Amino acid sequence: MNLLTLSGSPHVHGDSSTKKIMYGVVIAMIPAMLVSIYFFGLDAIRVTLISVIACLIVEWAIQKYLIKGPVTITDGSAIVTGVLLAFNVPSNLPIVIIIIGAIVSIGIAKMSFGGLGKNPFNPALVGRVFLLISFPVQMTTWPKPAALFSGLTDAVTGPTPLGHLKEAVKAGRTVQDVLENGSSWVMDGVNYSYQIPGYVDQLMGNMGGSLGEVSAIALILGGIYMLYRKIITWHIPVAYIGSVVVFSGILWMINPDIYVNPGFHLVAGGLMLGAIFMATDMVSSPMSWKGQLIFGLGCGVLTVIIRIWGAYPEGVSFAILIMNAFVPLINRGLKPKRFGETAK
């Protein structure tokens, strides 16, 4: 005899599930993954596979031997964390460091809080920031893009556009001069030169950087797919990107010699990756649409502040993690209206 148990109304039916959402995110990341493979070759595949496998093993081991509860690695959440962690590191990162990042992302940032749905901070970003602080040299040694499977990515490295521009401006050069003429220097008797890639190259991904941040076009395609599938809403990405454009645009209009234009901020670095895939994490972002707008606005302002006045040329990871900490406060102040509640 089967008993049918009903809860109180309202009853809402939907076909969404954790597994469908997570694998939808994985599908959305495929364009950026393919671009990273095209420009960084076999190293991109190596980093991604190691990161994903390590995340799966760590989550499985913790659930089986420490928590001793149901094993849920098939829900796709560990895979998403693994791919996002790979997207946030350079393609020449040693295997041991990738595994350490996976342990921190899954073991500390996710499972120590109780697993999926309970983590206050984005797990992949926690892993990325931990690696950046612990292994700064390895995490800031950027292979230059090379021909597909050329095998040159381990041998040739260079700065990211954001990092190079920041150092050049600190040395007294104007933004326009750096963008137009690049830089040259001598180190250990060897002549070096660097030309910041044009906007087309940055949009397509032909520049140094982490695996998932190099192609803005590929990331935008993934974002459109997630919007179409209703995995994310427009509020956080639009508020994030819009606040970066407005804030950096004001600074650029005040003094274009030391502040770069908003377009450069959009296509250089991890802004698109952060705004589309990291800040929109439904566990660590606000529930209401008003809260999401505030969250995105805060992420954008903090990103520009860190990029311009902070110690690091990139500010996306730190900005999102800082705003993750404010999510409980935002949710408390902007609770969604309860079903049946009348406006006051």
N, C-alpha and C positions, 0 to 999 in steps of 0.2 A: 504494500500500500504506500503510495507516494503522497506525502503531505505538501501542500502548497502554502508557503508562508508569505504573507504580504505585509509590507511596512506601510506607514501612513503616507498619504498623498503629499506632494504631487509625484507622479511616476513619469520618468523621462527615459526613453529608450534610445540608445545610440550604438553604432557598430564600432566605435573607437575602443582600443585597448592599448595597454602599455606596449605590447609587442608591435602592433601596427604603427604606433607613433614612432617608436625607436627605429624600426626598420625603414620607415618613411624618411627619417633624418639621415640614415645611412645612404639611401638613394639620392637624397639632396646633395650629399657630399661627394658623389661620384664625379661630377664635372671638375671640381677642384682637385680631386685625387688624380684624375687623368692628366690634368695640366702639370701637376707636380711630377708625375712619372715622365712626362714628355721632356721637361726641363732638367730634372735631376736624375733621371734614369733609374737603374736598379737600386740605388741608394734609397730612393723614395719608397720603393716596394719593401725593402729591408726594414726601414724604420717603422713603416705602418704595420707590417705583419708582426714584428716583435712587440710593438706597443699593444696591439689588439690581443695577441696571445697572452702576453704577460698580465694584462688587465683581467682577462677571463680566468686565468689560473689563480690569480690572487683572490678574486671574488669567490671562486669555487672553493678554495682552500679555507677561507675564513668562514664561509657558510657551513661547510661540512665539518670542520674540526674545532672551530671556536664558538660560533653561534649555535651549531648543531641544529639548524633549522632547515627549511626547504631550500634547495639549490635552484636559483633563478637565473642562471647565466644565459639561458635561452631567450630571455625577454628582450635582448638587444641593447640594454642600457650599458653594459660593460663594453660592448663593441663600439658604441657611440663615444664613450669616454676614451677608449683606446685610439680611435681615429682622430678625435679632437686633440688628444695629447700629441699624437704624431704631427698634426697640422701646426702645432705650436713650437716645434723644435727644428733645428737645421738638419739637413739630410745626411750630414757626416757625423752625427752624434754617436758615440760608442754604445755598444749593446748594453753594457752594465749600467750606464747612466739612464738609458731608456727604461730598463727594468726598475731602477730605483724610482723613476718618475711614475711608473705604473703602480708600484707599491704605495707611494704617497697618495696618488689620486684615488685609488680604490680603498686601500687599507685605512688611511687616515681621514681623507676628506669625505668619504662616502660611508664605508661600513662601520666606522667608529661612532657614527651618529645613528646607526640603525638600518642603513641600507637605502635603497631607492625611495625617494619621496620624503626623506627626513634630513638630508644634507642641506645645511644653510648656505654653503658655498659651492660654486661650480667645481666639480672634482678635477677636471682636466686643467683648469686655470690654477688650482692649488698646486698640482704637480708641476706645472710649468714655472710658476714663481719660485717654488722650492728649488728646482733645478737651476734657475737663473741665479739665485742667491748662492747656492752651494757650488755650482760649477760655472762661474761666469765666463771663463775663457772658452770652454767647449760650447756654451750656449750662445756665444756671440761671435763664433767663427763661421762665417756664411759662405758656403760654396757658390761660385758663380754659375748661372745657368749654362748648360752645354748641350750639344746635340744629343738626341735620344740614344741612350745606352752607350755614350761615348767613353765612359770610364774616366772622365777628366774631373768629375766633381770633387773627388777627394784631394786633388792636387792644386786646384786653383780656387782661391778664396778672395773675398773682397768685402767692403762695407755694404750696409743697406743704404738706400737713398736717405732715409730719415737720419740715420747715424752720421752719415757723411756730411749732410747739410748742417746738422747741429754743431759738429766739430768745426766746420769751416766758418760758420757765423761767429762762434766763440773766438776764433782766431782773428776776427776783425774784417772778414770779407762780407760783401753784401749778398743777399739771397739771389738777386738777378745774376750777379757775376758767377756764382757757383753753378746755377742752373744752366747758364749759357756756355761757360768755359771749362767747367770741371776743375779738377785739381791735379797737381803733380808734386811729388816729393821724393827725397832720397833717403833710404834707410839701409844701413849696413853696406853702403856702397852700391846699392841697387836702385835704379830709377823706377818709380811707380807712378801710375796715373789712374784717375777715375773720372768717368763722365756719368753724371746722373741720368738714368734712362728717361726717355721722353714719355709723355702720357700714354701713348699707344702701347709702348712696351710694358709700362706698369699695369695698364688695364689687362693686357694679355698674360702677364706673368713673367716676362723676360727680365728678371732682376733678382738680386740676392735677397734672401729672407727665409723665414720658416716655410715649411712645405705648403701649408694651407693658406698663407696670407699673400702669395705672390700674384694671384690672378683675381682681380676684382670682378671681371666679367663672369668667371666660373662661379664665384660665390653668389653673385646676384642671381644667376640662373637657379642655383640651389634654393635661394630665398624665395623666388617666384614659385617654385614647385611646392615649398612648404606652405606658402600662403594659399595656393590653390587647393592643397590637401587639408587646409585649416589646422595644420600642426602648430603654426604660430599665427599671431595677429600682427597688424602693421604698426601698432602703437610704439613698441620699444625700438625697432629699427629706425622708424621715421624720426622719433624724438631724439634718438642717439645721433644719427647722421645729421639731422637738422640743427641740433645744438652745436655740433662741431663746425658746421658750415657758418652759422651765425657768429659764434664766438671767435673762431679763427679769422673770419672775414672782417670783423670789427678791428682786430689787432692788425691785420694786413693793411687795411685802409689807414690806420693810424701811422704805421711805419713799415712800408713794404721792403725796406732795406734789411730789416732783421726778422720780419715775420713773413712766412711763406703763405701763398694764396690758399684758399680753402680746397681747391681742386687737388692740390698736392697732398693734403691731409687725407683726402678720401681714398686715393688710389695707392698711397705708400703706406707700408706697415700693415698692421693687423686690424684696421678699423672695420672693414667689411666683414672679416671673419668674426670679430667680436660682436658687432651689431646684429648680425644675422643668425649666427650659430651659438654664441656663448652667452650673451646677455639675455637671450630669449628662452633660456632653460626654464621650463615651467616650474621646476621645484624651487629654484633659488631666485625667482623673480616675483613681483607683486601679483595679486589675484585680480584686482580691479583694473579697468582700462585707465582710470585716472592715475592710479598708482604706477602703472606701467609707463605712462607718459613722464611722470616725475622721475622714475627710475632711469629711463633713457636719457632724460635731460641731465641728470646728475652724472651719468656715465660719460656723456659727451663733454661736459664742462671739465670734469676731472681729467679726461684724456688729453685735452688741449693744454691744461695747466701742467701736467706731468711732462708732456712732450716739449713744451717750451721752457719751463723753468725747473723741471725736475732733473735728477741725476741720469735718468735713462732717456734715450731718444724715443722710446715707445712707451705708451701709457695705458694701453687698452686693458691688459690683464689686471693691473693694479686698480684701475678705475672700476672695473666690473666687480672685483672682489670687495672693494670698499663699499660699493652700493649694495652688494649682497648682504652686508652687515646691517644695512638700514631697512631691509625688506620687512622684518617683523614690525618695525615702527610704522612703516608706510601702510602695511596691511591693517594695523590697529587703527590708524587714523582715517583710512579710506576703505572701510568694510563694504563689500557688495551688499546691495539691498536684499533682504531676505524675502522669500516668496510670500506674497500676501501682505507685505509691509506697505503701509501708506506713507506718502511723502509728508514730511513735517514742515 
